[in-house]
Amino acid sequence: MTNNLDVGPVFHPSEPVADLVLEHSAIPQVLRQHHIDFSVRGHLSLQELCELNGIPVEVVLNDLERAVKQPNHNPRTDPRDMSPAALMFHIVARHHSYLRDVLSIAVGLALKVERVHEGRDFPLKRIRELAQELRSLLEPHIEHEEVILFPALLENTLTREELAREAQDSKIDHERTAALFTVLRQLTLDYTPPEWACASTRGLFHQLEGLEADTLEHVHLENFVLFPKIAAAHRARAAST
């Protein structure tokens, strides 16, 4: 992205989506609305992802430029300026804490909504199953990061092979997570409550949408900021010995 003081930000279709996400807090929401995956496919350009999704890139560019011209109510520190240690502490404090709380709430609401609205022509059972799958996948994942992976990264005790294996395991979990959210978004019609929705149903959809937003930004941070920083530091240490 380049900045022009007269016309505001200008986005280029050839930019990797992972880089775009780091430029402004409004960008992830626009990409999610267009079903553009920036969490695991962020290495691809906006043009490539639009083509994969069958979306005219001009539509997304217009939405991005419109969004970033609005007042930024969520300014943030650029994670690219943070050290690996600071990033890990941020991920645990901000994202892991949120994830545990909302996964528990979402699964409880999904069970309640499925029971109360049994017989409705809506995939409530599958939505509940997906919420439980996310919990079963993500809770062990973040526990492993907090107890094993992040301490080892802080203490620099992983060999190159161990680091590569951890990165691959994380990649697999991240891809599964993104795939589950893709299905959830489709089943819930972009988290739009049906006309008959009660307060619990609306609450469930709200929690699931927030969970997707936070988790995909969390995954993006690990895939495109933290792990590249760790790999670069590891290469630098190896080159100096």
Rosetta constraint file for C-alpha pairs under 8 A:
AtomPair CA 1 CA 9 HARMONIC 6.94 0.50
AtomPair CA 1 CA 10 HARMONIC 5.99 0.50
AtomPair CA 1 CA 11 HARMONIC 5.02 0.50
AtomPair CA 1 CA 12 HARMONIC 6.48 0.50
AtomPair CA 1 CA 15 HARMONIC 7.32 0.50
AtomPair CA 1 CA 20 HARMONIC 7.08 0.50
AtomPair CA 1 CA 23 HARMONIC 7.91 0.50
AtomPair CA 2 CA 9 HARMONIC 6.20 0.50
AtomPair CA 2 CA 10 HARMONIC 5.72 0.50
AtomPair CA 2 CA 11 HARMONIC 6.99 0.50
AtomPair CA 3 CA 8 HARMONIC 6.09 0.50
AtomPair CA 3 CA 9 HARMONIC 4.79 0.50
AtomPair CA 3 CA 10 HARMONIC 6.34 0.50
AtomPair CA 4 CA 8 HARMONIC 5.13 0.50
AtomPair CA 4 CA 9 HARMONIC 6.10 0.50
AtomPair CA 4 CA 10 HARMONIC 7.37 0.50
AtomPair CA 8 CA 65 HARMONIC 7.91 0.50
AtomPair CA 8 CA 69 HARMONIC 7.09 0.50
AtomPair CA 9 CA 65 HARMONIC 6.53 0.50
AtomPair CA 9 CA 68 HARMONIC 7.50 0.50
AtomPair CA 9 CA 69 HARMONIC 7.96 0.50
AtomPair CA 10 CA 65 HARMONIC 6.95 0.50
AtomPair CA 11 CA 15 HARMONIC 7.65 0.50
AtomPair CA 11 CA 61 HARMONIC 6.64 0.50
AtomPair CA 11 CA 64 HARMONIC 7.89 0.50
AtomPair CA 11 CA 65 HARMONIC 7.39 0.50
AtomPair CA 12 CA 46 HARMONIC 7.91 0.50
AtomPair CA 12 CA 61 HARMONIC 7.97 0.50
AtomPair CA 13 CA 45 HARMONIC 6.44 0.50
AtomPair CA 13 CA 46 HARMONIC 5.01 0.50
AtomPair CA 13 CA 47 HARMONIC 4.79 0.50
AtomPair CA 13 CA 57 HARMONIC 7.14 0.50
AtomPair CA 13 CA 61 HARMONIC 7.82 0.50
AtomPair CA 14 CA 45 HARMONIC 5.15 0.50
AtomPair CA 14 CA 46 HARMONIC 6.22 0.50
AtomPair CA 14 CA 47 HARMONIC 6.08 0.50
AtomPair CA 15 CA 19 HARMONIC 7.08 0.50
AtomPair CA 15 CA 20 HARMONIC 7.09 0.50
AtomPair CA 15 CA 45 HARMONIC 5.12 0.50
AtomPair CA 15 CA 46 HARMONIC 6.25 0.50
AtomPair CA 16 CA 20 HARMONIC 6.72 0.50
AtomPair CA 16 CA 42 HARMONIC 6.18 0.50
AtomPair CA 16 CA 43 HARMONIC 5.42 0.50
AtomPair CA 16 CA 44 HARMONIC 5.25 0.50
AtomPair CA 16 CA 45 HARMONIC 4.03 0.50
AtomPair CA 16 CA 46 HARMONIC 6.24 0.50
AtomPair CA 17 CA 21 HARMONIC 6.36 0.50
AtomPair CA 17 CA 38 HARMONIC 5.96 0.50
AtomPair CA 17 CA 41 HARMONIC 7.91 0.50
AtomPair CA 17 CA 42 HARMONIC 4.84 0.50
AtomPair CA 17 CA 43 HARMONIC 6.55 0.50
AtomPair CA 17 CA 44 HARMONIC 6.30 0.50
AtomPair CA 17 CA 45 HARMONIC 5.47 0.50
AtomPair CA 17 CA 46 HARMONIC 5.51 0.50
AtomPair CA 18 CA 22 HARMONIC 6.98 0.50
AtomPair CA 18 CA 38 HARMONIC 5.83 0.50
AtomPair CA 18 CA 39 HARMONIC 7.51 0.50
AtomPair CA 18 CA 41 HARMONIC 7.90 0.50
AtomPair CA 18 CA 42 HARMONIC 4.17 0.50
AtomPair CA 18 CA 43 HARMONIC 6.09 0.50
AtomPair CA 18 CA 44 HARMONIC 7.92 0.50
AtomPair CA 18 CA 220 HARMONIC 7.21 0.50
AtomPair CA 18 CA 224 HARMONIC 6.65 0.50
AtomPair CA 19 CA 23 HARMONIC 6.98 0.50
AtomPair CA 19 CA 42 HARMONIC 7.69 0.50
AtomPair CA 20 CA 24 HARMONIC 7.63 0.50
AtomPair CA 20 CA 27 HARMONIC 7.19 0.50
AtomPair CA 21 CA 25 HARMONIC 7.36 0.50
AtomPair CA 21 CA 27 HARMONIC 5.61 0.50
AtomPair CA 21 CA 28 HARMONIC 5.80 0.50
AtomPair CA 21 CA 38 HARMONIC 7.60 0.50
AtomPair CA 22 CA 78 HARMONIC 6.90 0.50
AtomPair CA 22 CA 79 HARMONIC 7.78 0.50
AtomPair CA 23 CA 27 HARMONIC 7.65 0.50
AtomPair CA 24 CA 68 HARMONIC 6.80 0.50
AtomPair CA 24 CA 75 HARMONIC 7.85 0.50
AtomPair CA 25 CA 72 HARMONIC 7.31 0.50
AtomPair CA 25 CA 74 HARMONIC 6.23 0.50
AtomPair CA 25 CA 75 HARMONIC 6.75 0.50
AtomPair CA 25 CA 76 HARMONIC 7.50 0.50
AtomPair CA 26 CA 30 HARMONIC 6.79 0.50
AtomPair CA 26 CA 64 HARMONIC 7.99 0.50
AtomPair CA 26 CA 67 HARMONIC 6.13 0.50
AtomPair CA 26 CA 68 HARMONIC 6.20 0.50
AtomPair CA 26 CA 72 HARMONIC 7.57 0.50
AtomPair CA 27 CA 31 HARMONIC 6.36 0.50
AtomPair CA 27 CA 64 HARMONIC 6.31 0.50
AtomPair CA 27 CA 67 HARMONIC 7.25 0.50
AtomPair CA 27 CA 68 HARMONIC 7.33 0.50
AtomPair CA 28 CA 32 HARMONIC 6.12 0.50
AtomPair CA 28 CA 38 HARMONIC 7.83 0.50
AtomPair CA 28 CA 213 HARMONIC 7.79 0.50
AtomPair CA 28 CA 217 HARMONIC 7.55 0.50
AtomPair CA 29 CA 33 HARMONIC 6.20 0.50
AtomPair CA 29 CA 213 HARMONIC 7.44 0.50
AtomPair CA 30 CA 34 HARMONIC 6.56 0.50
AtomPair CA 30 CA 60 HARMONIC 7.75 0.50
AtomPair CA 30 CA 63 HARMONIC 6.84 0.50
AtomPair CA 30 CA 64 HARMONIC 6.43 0.50
AtomPair CA 30 CA 67 HARMONIC 7.60 0.50
AtomPair CA 31 CA 35 HARMONIC 6.20 0.50
AtomPair CA 31 CA 36 HARMONIC 5.07 0.50
AtomPair CA 31 CA 37 HARMONIC 7.28 0.50
AtomPair CA 31 CA 38 HARMONIC 7.55 0.50
AtomPair CA 31 CA 60 HARMONIC 7.76 0.50
AtomPair CA 32 CA 36 HARMONIC 5.69 0.50
AtomPair CA 32 CA 37 HARMONIC 7.10 0.50
AtomPair CA 32 CA 213 HARMONIC 7.89 0.50
AtomPair CA 33 CA 190 HARMONIC 7.78 0.50
AtomPair CA 34 CA 55 HARMONIC 7.91 0.50
AtomPair CA 34 CA 60 HARMONIC 7.50 0.50
AtomPair CA 35 CA 53 HARMONIC 7.65 0.50
AtomPair CA 35 CA 182 HARMONIC 7.76 0.50
AtomPair CA 36 CA 49 HARMONIC 6.52 0.50
AtomPair CA 36 CA 50 HARMONIC 7.31 0.50
AtomPair CA 36 CA 53 HARMONIC 7.38 0.50
AtomPair CA 37 CA 41 HARMONIC 5.81 0.50
AtomPair CA 37 CA 42 HARMONIC 6.94 0.50
AtomPair CA 37 CA 49 HARMONIC 7.80 0.50
AtomPair CA 37 CA 178 HARMONIC 7.66 0.50
AtomPair CA 38 CA 42 HARMONIC 4.30 0.50
AtomPair CA 38 CA 216 HARMONIC 7.62 0.50
AtomPair CA 38 CA 220 HARMONIC 6.71 0.50
AtomPair CA 39 CA 174 HARMONIC 7.83 0.50
AtomPair CA 39 CA 178 HARMONIC 7.25 0.50
AtomPair CA 39 CA 216 HARMONIC 5.37 0.50
AtomPair CA 39 CA 217 HARMONIC 6.66 0.50
AtomPair CA 39 CA 219 HARMONIC 5.53 0.50
AtomPair CA 39 CA 220 HARMONIC 4.26 0.50
AtomPair CA 39 CA 223 HARMONIC 7.30 0.50
AtomPair CA 40 CA 171 HARMONIC 7.78 0.50
AtomPair CA 40 CA 174 HARMONIC 6.85 0.50
AtomPair CA 40 CA 175 HARMONIC 6.28 0.50
AtomPair CA 40 CA 178 HARMONIC 7.37 0.50
AtomPair CA 40 CA 219 HARMONIC 7.49 0.50
AtomPair CA 40 CA 220 HARMONIC 6.80 0.50
AtomPair CA 40 CA 223 HARMONIC 7.06 0.50
AtomPair CA 42 CA 220 HARMONIC 7.60 0.50
AtomPair CA 42 CA 224 HARMONIC 7.62 0.50
AtomPair CA 44 CA 48 HARMONIC 6.16 0.50
AtomPair CA 44 CA 49 HARMONIC 6.55 0.50
AtomPair CA 45 CA 49 HARMONIC 6.31 0.50
AtomPair CA 46 CA 50 HARMONIC 6.02 0.50
AtomPair CA 46 CA 57 HARMONIC 7.30 0.50
AtomPair CA 47 CA 51 HARMONIC 6.21 0.50
AtomPair CA 47 CA 57 HARMONIC 6.03 0.50
AtomPair CA 48 CA 52 HARMONIC 6.24 0.50
AtomPair CA 49 CA 53 HARMONIC 6.20 0.50
AtomPair CA 50 CA 54 HARMONIC 5.88 0.50
AtomPair CA 50 CA 55 HARMONIC 4.91 0.50
AtomPair CA 50 CA 56 HARMONIC 6.40 0.50
AtomPair CA 50 CA 57 HARMONIC 5.63 0.50
AtomPair CA 51 CA 55 HARMONIC 6.17 0.50
AtomPair CA 51 CA 56 HARMONIC 7.40 0.50
AtomPair CA 51 CA 57 HARMONIC 7.69 0.50
AtomPair CA 55 CA 59 HARMONIC 7.52 0.50
AtomPair CA 55 CA 60 HARMONIC 7.83 0.50
AtomPair CA 56 CA 60 HARMONIC 7.10 0.50
AtomPair CA 57 CA 61 HARMONIC 6.17 0.50
AtomPair CA 58 CA 62 HARMONIC 6.10 0.50
AtomPair CA 59 CA 63 HARMONIC 6.32 0.50
AtomPair CA 60 CA 64 HARMONIC 6.08 0.50
AtomPair CA 61 CA 65 HARMONIC 6.15 0.50
AtomPair CA 62 CA 66 HARMONIC 6.08 0.50
AtomPair CA 63 CA 67 HARMONIC 6.04 0.50
AtomPair CA 64 CA 68 HARMONIC 6.31 0.50
AtomPair CA 65 CA 69 HARMONIC 6.41 0.50
AtomPair CA 66 CA 70 HARMONIC 7.06 0.50
AtomPair CA 68 CA 72 HARMONIC 7.39 0.50
AtomPair CA 77 CA 81 HARMONIC 7.68 0.50
AtomPair CA 78 CA 82 HARMONIC 7.28 0.50
AtomPair CA 79 CA 87 HARMONIC 6.94 0.50
AtomPair CA 79 CA 221 HARMONIC 7.81 0.50
AtomPair CA 79 CA 225 HARMONIC 7.16 0.50
AtomPair CA 80 CA 225 HARMONIC 6.40 0.50
AtomPair CA 82 CA 86 HARMONIC 5.85 0.50
AtomPair CA 82 CA 87 HARMONIC 6.03 0.50
AtomPair CA 83 CA 87 HARMONIC 6.14 0.50
AtomPair CA 84 CA 88 HARMONIC 6.20 0.50
AtomPair CA 84 CA 226 HARMONIC 6.09 0.50
AtomPair CA 84 CA 229 HARMONIC 6.54 0.50
AtomPair CA 84 CA 230 HARMONIC 6.68 0.50
AtomPair CA 85 CA 89 HARMONIC 6.33 0.50
AtomPair CA 85 CA 154 HARMONIC 6.42 0.50
AtomPair CA 86 CA 90 HARMONIC 6.10 0.50
AtomPair CA 87 CA 91 HARMONIC 6.10 0.50
AtomPair CA 87 CA 226 HARMONIC 6.70 0.50
AtomPair CA 88 CA 92 HARMONIC 6.26 0.50
AtomPair CA 88 CA 150 HARMONIC 6.83 0.50
AtomPair CA 88 CA 226 HARMONIC 7.69 0.50
AtomPair CA 89 CA 93 HARMONIC 6.02 0.50
AtomPair CA 90 CA 94 HARMONIC 5.64 0.50
AtomPair CA 90 CA 95 HARMONIC 7.55 0.50
AtomPair CA 91 CA 95 HARMONIC 5.14 0.50
AtomPair CA 91 CA 96 HARMONIC 6.39 0.50
AtomPair CA 91 CA 218 HARMONIC 6.95 0.50
AtomPair CA 92 CA 96 HARMONIC 4.77 0.50
AtomPair CA 92 CA 97 HARMONIC 6.54 0.50
AtomPair CA 92 CA 146 HARMONIC 7.34 0.50
AtomPair CA 93 CA 97 HARMONIC 5.85 0.50
AtomPair CA 94 CA 98 HARMONIC 6.42 0.50
AtomPair CA 95 CA 99 HARMONIC 5.96 0.50
AtomPair CA 95 CA 214 HARMONIC 6.88 0.50
AtomPair CA 95 CA 215 HARMONIC 7.23 0.50
AtomPair CA 95 CA 218 HARMONIC 6.29 0.50
AtomPair CA 96 CA 100 HARMONIC 6.27 0.50
AtomPair CA 96 CA 142 HARMONIC 6.57 0.50
AtomPair CA 97 CA 101 HARMONIC 6.52 0.50
AtomPair CA 98 CA 102 HARMONIC 6.09 0.50
AtomPair CA 99 CA 103 HARMONIC 5.82 0.50
AtomPair CA 99 CA 211 HARMONIC 7.01 0.50
AtomPair CA 99 CA 214 HARMONIC 7.94 0.50
AtomPair CA 99 CA 215 HARMONIC 7.33 0.50
AtomPair CA 100 CA 104 HARMONIC 6.38 0.50
AtomPair CA 100 CA 139 HARMONIC 7.00 0.50
AtomPair CA 101 CA 105 HARMONIC 6.41 0.50
AtomPair CA 102 CA 106 HARMONIC 5.84 0.50
AtomPair CA 102 CA 207 HARMONIC 6.71 0.50
AtomPair CA 102 CA 211 HARMONIC 6.65 0.50
AtomPair CA 103 CA 107 HARMONIC 6.10 0.50
AtomPair CA 103 CA 131 HARMONIC 7.43 0.50
AtomPair CA 103 CA 134 HARMONIC 7.77 0.50
AtomPair CA 103 CA 135 HARMONIC 5.93 0.50
AtomPair CA 103 CA 211 HARMONIC 7.53 0.50
AtomPair CA 104 CA 108 HARMONIC 6.26 0.50
AtomPair CA 104 CA 135 HARMONIC 7.74 0.50
AtomPair CA 105 CA 109 HARMONIC 6.16 0.50
AtomPair CA 105 CA 207 HARMONIC 7.71 0.50
AtomPair CA 106 CA 110 HARMONIC 5.98 0.50
AtomPair CA 106 CA 131 HARMONIC 6.81 0.50
AtomPair CA 106 CA 204 HARMONIC 5.89 0.50
AtomPair CA 106 CA 207 HARMONIC 6.06 0.50
AtomPair CA 106 CA 208 HARMONIC 6.55 0.50
AtomPair CA 107 CA 111 HARMONIC 6.23 0.50
AtomPair CA 107 CA 128 HARMONIC 6.67 0.50
AtomPair CA 107 CA 131 HARMONIC 5.66 0.50
AtomPair CA 107 CA 132 HARMONIC 6.08 0.50
AtomPair CA 107 CA 135 HARMONIC 7.91 0.50
AtomPair CA 108 CA 112 HARMONIC 6.35 0.50
AtomPair CA 109 CA 113 HARMONIC 5.99 0.50
AtomPair CA 109 CA 200 HARMONIC 6.48 0.50
AtomPair CA 109 CA 201 HARMONIC 7.52 0.50
AtomPair CA 109 CA 203 HARMONIC 7.64 0.50
AtomPair CA 109 CA 204 HARMONIC 5.67 0.50
AtomPair CA 110 CA 114 HARMONIC 6.04 0.50
AtomPair CA 110 CA 124 HARMONIC 7.52 0.50
AtomPair CA 110 CA 127 HARMONIC 7.13 0.50
AtomPair CA 110 CA 128 HARMONIC 4.92 0.50
AtomPair CA 110 CA 131 HARMONIC 7.38 0.50
AtomPair CA 110 CA 201 HARMONIC 7.93 0.50
AtomPair CA 110 CA 204 HARMONIC 6.44 0.50
AtomPair CA 111 CA 115 HARMONIC 6.27 0.50
AtomPair CA 111 CA 128 HARMONIC 6.24 0.50
AtomPair CA 112 CA 116 HARMONIC 6.10 0.50
AtomPair CA 112 CA 200 HARMONIC 7.76 0.50
AtomPair CA 113 CA 117 HARMONIC 5.86 0.50
AtomPair CA 113 CA 124 HARMONIC 7.37 0.50
AtomPair CA 113 CA 200 HARMONIC 6.50 0.50
AtomPair CA 113 CA 201 HARMONIC 5.98 0.50
AtomPair CA 114 CA 118 HARMONIC 5.62 0.50
AtomPair CA 114 CA 124 HARMONIC 5.38 0.50
AtomPair CA 114 CA 125 HARMONIC 6.04 0.50
AtomPair CA 114 CA 128 HARMONIC 7.25 0.50
AtomPair CA 123 CA 127 HARMONIC 6.26 0.50
AtomPair CA 123 CA 187 HARMONIC 6.83 0.50
AtomPair CA 124 CA 128 HARMONIC 6.15 0.50
AtomPair CA 125 CA 129 HARMONIC 6.23 0.50
AtomPair CA 126 CA 130 HARMONIC 6.14 0.50
AtomPair CA 127 CA 131 HARMONIC 6.26 0.50
AtomPair CA 127 CA 184 HARMONIC 6.56 0.50
AtomPair CA 127 CA 187 HARMONIC 7.21 0.50
AtomPair CA 127 CA 188 HARMONIC 7.94 0.50
AtomPair CA 128 CA 132 HARMONIC 6.29 0.50
AtomPair CA 129 CA 133 HARMONIC 6.10 0.50
AtomPair CA 130 CA 134 HARMONIC 6.13 0.50
AtomPair CA 130 CA 180 HARMONIC 6.72 0.50
AtomPair CA 130 CA 184 HARMONIC 7.07 0.50
AtomPair CA 131 CA 135 HARMONIC 6.35 0.50
AtomPair CA 132 CA 136 HARMONIC 6.11 0.50
AtomPair CA 133 CA 137 HARMONIC 6.08 0.50
AtomPair CA 134 CA 138 HARMONIC 5.82 0.50
AtomPair CA 134 CA 177 HARMONIC 6.85 0.50
AtomPair CA 134 CA 180 HARMONIC 7.22 0.50
AtomPair CA 135 CA 139 HARMONIC 5.70 0.50
AtomPair CA 136 CA 140 HARMONIC 6.99 0.50
AtomPair CA 137 CA 141 HARMONIC 6.44 0.50
AtomPair CA 137 CA 173 HARMONIC 7.36 0.50
AtomPair CA 137 CA 177 HARMONIC 7.73 0.50
AtomPair CA 138 CA 142 HARMONIC 6.15 0.50
AtomPair CA 138 CA 177 HARMONIC 7.90 0.50
AtomPair CA 139 CA 143 HARMONIC 6.16 0.50
AtomPair CA 140 CA 144 HARMONIC 6.05 0.50
AtomPair CA 141 CA 145 HARMONIC 6.41 0.50
AtomPair CA 141 CA 173 HARMONIC 7.63 0.50
AtomPair CA 142 CA 146 HARMONIC 6.17 0.50
AtomPair CA 143 CA 147 HARMONIC 6.01 0.50
AtomPair CA 144 CA 148 HARMONIC 5.38 0.50
AtomPair CA 144 CA 149 HARMONIC 6.27 0.50
AtomPair CA 145 CA 149 HARMONIC 4.55 0.50
AtomPair CA 145 CA 150 HARMONIC 5.36 0.50
AtomPair CA 146 CA 150 HARMONIC 5.67 0.50
AtomPair CA 146 CA 151 HARMONIC 7.04 0.50
AtomPair CA 147 CA 151 HARMONIC 6.73 0.50
AtomPair CA 148 CA 152 HARMONIC 6.20 0.50
AtomPair CA 149 CA 153 HARMONIC 6.18 0.50
AtomPair CA 149 CA 166 HARMONIC 7.75 0.50
AtomPair CA 150 CA 154 HARMONIC 6.11 0.50
AtomPair CA 151 CA 155 HARMONIC 6.12 0.50
AtomPair CA 152 CA 156 HARMONIC 5.76 0.50
AtomPair CA 152 CA 157 HARMONIC 5.33 0.50
AtomPair CA 152 CA 158 HARMONIC 6.30 0.50
AtomPair CA 153 CA 157 HARMONIC 6.69 0.50
AtomPair CA 153 CA 158 HARMONIC 6.88 0.50
AtomPair CA 153 CA 230 HARMONIC 7.75 0.50
AtomPair CA 158 CA 162 HARMONIC 5.60 0.50
AtomPair CA 158 CA 163 HARMONIC 5.82 0.50
AtomPair CA 159 CA 163 HARMONIC 6.06 0.50
AtomPair CA 160 CA 164 HARMONIC 6.15 0.50
AtomPair CA 160 CA 234 HARMONIC 7.77 0.50
AtomPair CA 161 CA 165 HARMONIC 6.18 0.50
AtomPair CA 162 CA 166 HARMONIC 6.13 0.50
AtomPair CA 163 CA 167 HARMONIC 6.15 0.50
AtomPair CA 164 CA 168 HARMONIC 6.16 0.50
AtomPair CA 165 CA 169 HARMONIC 6.17 0.50
AtomPair CA 166 CA 170 HARMONIC 6.11 0.50
AtomPair CA 167 CA 171 HARMONIC 6.08 0.50
AtomPair CA 167 CA 227 HARMONIC 7.40 0.50
AtomPair CA 168 CA 172 HARMONIC 6.32 0.50
AtomPair CA 169 CA 173 HARMONIC 6.42 0.50
AtomPair CA 170 CA 174 HARMONIC 5.99 0.50
AtomPair CA 171 CA 175 HARMONIC 6.09 0.50
AtomPair CA 171 CA 223 HARMONIC 7.64 0.50
AtomPair CA 172 CA 176 HARMONIC 6.29 0.50
AtomPair CA 173 CA 177 HARMONIC 6.14 0.50
AtomPair CA 174 CA 178 HARMONIC 6.22 0.50
AtomPair CA 174 CA 219 HARMONIC 6.44 0.50
AtomPair CA 175 CA 179 HARMONIC 6.17 0.50
AtomPair CA 176 CA 180 HARMONIC 6.22 0.50
AtomPair CA 177 CA 181 HARMONIC 6.38 0.50
AtomPair CA 178 CA 182 HARMONIC 6.22 0.50
AtomPair CA 178 CA 216 HARMONIC 7.21 0.50
AtomPair CA 179 CA 183 HARMONIC 6.50 0.50
AtomPair CA 180 CA 184 HARMONIC 6.24 0.50
AtomPair CA 181 CA 185 HARMONIC 6.02 0.50
AtomPair CA 181 CA 212 HARMONIC 6.45 0.50
AtomPair CA 182 CA 186 HARMONIC 6.37 0.50
AtomPair CA 183 CA 187 HARMONIC 6.15 0.50
AtomPair CA 184 CA 188 HARMONIC 6.06 0.50
AtomPair CA 185 CA 189 HARMONIC 5.96 0.50
AtomPair CA 185 CA 190 HARMONIC 4.75 0.50
AtomPair CA 185 CA 191 HARMONIC 6.15 0.50
AtomPair CA 186 CA 190 HARMONIC 6.21 0.50
AtomPair CA 188 CA 192 HARMONIC 6.13 0.50
AtomPair CA 188 CA 193 HARMONIC 7.30 0.50
AtomPair CA 188 CA 205 HARMONIC 7.52 0.50
AtomPair CA 191 CA 205 HARMONIC 5.29 0.50
AtomPair CA 191 CA 206 HARMONIC 7.10 0.50
AtomPair CA 191 CA 208 HARMONIC 7.51 0.50
AtomPair CA 191 CA 209 HARMONIC 6.22 0.50
AtomPair CA 192 CA 205 HARMONIC 7.09 0.50
AtomPair CA 193 CA 197 HARMONIC 5.88 0.50
AtomPair CA 193 CA 201 HARMONIC 6.91 0.50
AtomPair CA 193 CA 202 HARMONIC 5.75 0.50
AtomPair CA 193 CA 205 HARMONIC 6.59 0.50
AtomPair CA 197 CA 201 HARMONIC 5.35 0.50
AtomPair CA 197 CA 202 HARMONIC 6.16 0.50
AtomPair CA 198 CA 202 HARMONIC 6.30 0.50
AtomPair CA 199 CA 203 HARMONIC 5.98 0.50
AtomPair CA 200 CA 204 HARMONIC 6.03 0.50
AtomPair CA 201 CA 205 HARMONIC 6.31 0.50
AtomPair CA 202 CA 206 HARMONIC 6.13 0.50
AtomPair CA 203 CA 207 HARMONIC 6.09 0.50
AtomPair CA 204 CA 208 HARMONIC 6.13 0.50
AtomPair CA 205 CA 209 HARMONIC 6.12 0.50
AtomPair CA 206 CA 210 HARMONIC 6.25 0.50
AtomPair CA 207 CA 211 HARMONIC 5.97 0.50
AtomPair CA 208 CA 212 HARMONIC 6.15 0.50
AtomPair CA 209 CA 213 HARMONIC 6.26 0.50
AtomPair CA 210 CA 214 HARMONIC 6.16 0.50
AtomPair CA 211 CA 215 HARMONIC 5.89 0.50
AtomPair CA 212 CA 216 HARMONIC 5.95 0.50
AtomPair CA 213 CA 217 HARMONIC 6.41 0.50
AtomPair CA 214 CA 218 HARMONIC 6.10 0.50
AtomPair CA 215 CA 219 HARMONIC 6.08 0.50
AtomPair CA 216 CA 220 HARMONIC 6.02 0.50
AtomPair CA 217 CA 221 HARMONIC 6.15 0.50
AtomPair CA 218 CA 222 HARMONIC 6.52 0.50
AtomPair CA 219 CA 223 HARMONIC 6.07 0.50
AtomPair CA 220 CA 224 HARMONIC 5.74 0.50
AtomPair CA 220 CA 225 HARMONIC 7.52 0.50
AtomPair CA 221 CA 225 HARMONIC 5.16 0.50
AtomPair CA 221 CA 226 HARMONIC 6.18 0.50
AtomPair CA 222 CA 226 HARMONIC 4.74 0.50
AtomPair CA 222 CA 227 HARMONIC 5.76 0.50
AtomPair CA 223 CA 227 HARMONIC 5.81 0.50
AtomPair CA 223 CA 228 HARMONIC 7.34 0.50
AtomPair CA 224 CA 228 HARMONIC 6.21 0.50
AtomPair CA 225 CA 229 HARMONIC 6.14 0.50
AtomPair CA 226 CA 230 HARMONIC 6.23 0.50
AtomPair CA 227 CA 231 HARMONIC 6.06 0.50
AtomPair CA 228 CA 232 HARMONIC 6.05 0.50
AtomPair CA 229 CA 233 HARMONIC 6.18 0.50
AtomPair CA 230 CA 234 HARMONIC 6.13 0.50
AtomPair CA 231 CA 235 HARMONIC 6.22 0.50
AtomPair CA 232 CA 236 HARMONIC 6.16 0.50
AtomPair CA 233 CA 237 HARMONIC 6.21 0.50
AtomPair CA 234 CA 238 HARMONIC 6.22 0.50
AtomPair CA 235 CA 239 HARMONIC 6.09 0.50
AtomPair CA 236 CA 240 HARMONIC 6.30 0.50
AtomPair CA 237 CA 241 HARMONIC 6.58 0.50
